[in-house]
């Protein structure tokens, strides 16, 4: 059983590392695309696209970080205290994800995309 817990802990840490890597690489790529001259939008449009790229990278990274927390908490040490801490972390990160989604797309995640018919 200890061997299984060790493997699951390492998997959780790898998923966390992937989340951090996604955020860092996303920031670098978005920043490079915003800084380097390219044919395309200028001024405010360029800034909006930059913010959207940053937001998408952070959203994806947050999803991976939540997954890593879930893996480690549920599989390794599912105590009531650890589950309560996990619940709080998930609530905070979900709120951040909703806020970022609103910033990136201009709508809440549960709202339909504009121009989409039912």
Secondary structure as GFF3:
##gff-version 3
##sequence-region A 1 118
A	DSSP	alpha_helix	2	35	.	.	.	ID=ss1
A	DSSP	alpha_helix	44	76	.	.	.	ID=ss2
A	DSSP	alpha_helix	80	105	.	.	.	ID=ss3
###
